[in-house]
């Protein structure tokens, strides 16, 4: 089902309108996004949202995603 895994990250070729594309857009905003906001927007479980951030965005697409703790919001994730 899946093609052979390639070591080099692929250029960002996300389909528009997918939950992954929505997540990427949320993380690119200046205010970033919390796990709770991602869960609400995508209807994913929290562990799934974190998995997509670390697995797909960081490892597969090679994006740099950072997190900061903010008062009143908790951990906020952003693509840097």
Contact map, one row per residue, 1 for C-alpha under 8 A:
11100000000000000000000000000000000000000000000000000000000000000000000000000000
11110000000000000000000000000000000000000000000000000000000000000000000000000000
11111000000000000000000000000000000000000000000000000000000000000000000000000000
01111100000000000000000000000000000000000000000000000000000000000000000000000000
00111110000000000000000000000000000000000000000000000000000000000000000000000000
00011111100000000000000000000000000000000000000000000000000000000000000000000000
00001111100000000000000000000000000000000000000000000000000000000000000000000000
00000111110000000000000000000000000000000000000000000000000000000000000000000000
00000111111000000000000000000000000000000000000000000000001111000000000000000000
00000001111110000000000000000000000000000000000000000000000111000000000000000000
00000000111110000000000000000000000000000000000000000000000010000000000000000000
00000000011111000000000000000000000000000000000000000000000010000000000000000000
00000000011111100000000000000000000000000000000000000000000000000000000000000000
00000000000111110101100000000000000000000000000000000000000000000000000000000000
00000000000011111100100000000000000000000000000000000000000000000000000000000000
00000000000001111100100000000000000000000000000000000000000000000000000000000000
00000000000000111110110000000000000000000000000000000000000000000000000000000000
00000000000001111111110000000000000000000000000000000000000000000000000000000000
00000000000000001111111000000000000000000100000000000000000000000000000000000000
00000000000001000111111100000000000000000000000000010000000000000000000000000000
00000000000001111111111110000000000000000000000000000000000000000000000000000000
00000000000000001111111111000000000000000100000000000000000000000000000000000000
00000000000000000011111111100000000001000100000000000000000000000000000000000000
00000000000000000001111111110000000000000000000000000000100000000000000000000010
00000000000000000000111111111000000000000000000000000000000000000000000000000000
00000000000000000000011111111001100001000000000000000000000000000000000000000000
00000000000000000000001111111001100000000000000000000000000000000000000000001110
00000000000000000000000111111101000000000000000000000000000000000000000000000111
00000000000000000000000011111111100000000000000000000000000000000000000000000100
00000000000000000000000000011111000000000000000000000000000000000000000000000100
00000000000000000000000000001111100000000000000000000000000000000000000000000100
00000000000000000000000001111111110000000000000000000000000000000000000000011110
00000000000000000000000001101011111011000000000000000000000000000000000000011100
00000000000000000000000000000001111111000000000000000000000000000000000011111000
00000000000000000000000000000000111111100000010011000000000000000000000000111000
00000000000000000000000000000000011111110000010000000000000000000000000000000000
00000000000000000000000000000000111111111000000000000000000000000000000000000000
00000000000000000000001001000000111111111111000010000000000000000000000000000000
00000000000000000000000000000000001111111111110010000000000000000000000000000000
00000000000000000000000000000000000111111111000000000000000000000000000000000000
00000000000000000000000000000000000011111110000000000000000000000000000000000000
00000000000000000010011000000000000001111111000000000000000000000000000000000000
00000000000000000000000000000000000001111111100000000000000000000000000000000000
00000000000000000000000000000000000001110111110110000000000000000000000000000000
00000000000000000000000000000000000000100011111110000000000000000000000000000000
00000000000000000000000000000000001100100001111111000000000000000000000000000000
00000000000000000000000000000000000000000000111111100000000000000000000000000000
00000000000000000000000000000000000000000001111111110000000000000000000000000000
00000000000000000000000000000000001001100001111111111000000000000000000000000000
00000000000000000000000000000000001000000000011111111100000000000000000000000000
00000000000000000000000000000000000000000000001111111111000000000000000000000000
00000000000000000001000000000000000000000000000111111111100000000000000000000000
00000000000000000000000000000000000000000000000011111111110000001000000000000000
00000000000000000000000000000000000000000000000001111111111000000000000000000000
00000000000000000000000000000000000000000000000000111111111100000000000000000000
00000000000000000000000000000000000000000000000000111111111110000000000000000000
00000000000000000000000100000000000000000000000000011111111111111000000000000000
00000000000000000000000000000000000000000000000000001111111111111000000000000000
00000000100000000000000000000000000000000000000000000111111111100000000000000000
00000000110000000000000000000000000000000000000000000011111111000000000000000000
00000000111100000000000000000000000000000000000000000001111111100000000000000000
00000000110000000000000000000000000000000000000000000000111111110000000000000000
00000000000000000000000000000000000000000000000000000000111011111000000000000010
00000000000000000000000000000000000000000000000000000000110001111100000000000011
00000000000000000000000000000000000000000000000000001000110000111110000000001111
00000000000000000000000000000000000000000000000000000000000000011111000000001111
00000000000000000000000000000000000000000000000000000000000000001111100000111100
00000000000000000000000000000000000000000000000000000000000000000111110001111000
00000000000000000000000000000000000000000000000000000000000000000011111011110000
00000000000000000000000000000000000000000000000000000000000000000001111111110000
00000000000000000000000000000000000000000000000000000000000000000000111111000000
00000000000000000000000000000000000000000000000000000000000000000000011111000000
00000000000000000000000000000000010000000000000000000000000000000000111111110000
00000000000000000000000000000000010000000000000000000000000000000001111111110000
00000000000000000000000000000000011000000000000000000000000000000011110011111000
00000000000000000000000000000001111000000000000000000000000000000011110011111100
00000000000000000000000000100001111000000000000000000000000000001111000000111110
00000000000000000000000000111111100000000000000000000000000000001110000000011111
00000000000000000000000100110001000000000000000000000000000000111100000000001111
00000000000000000000000000010000000000000000000000000000000000011100000000000111
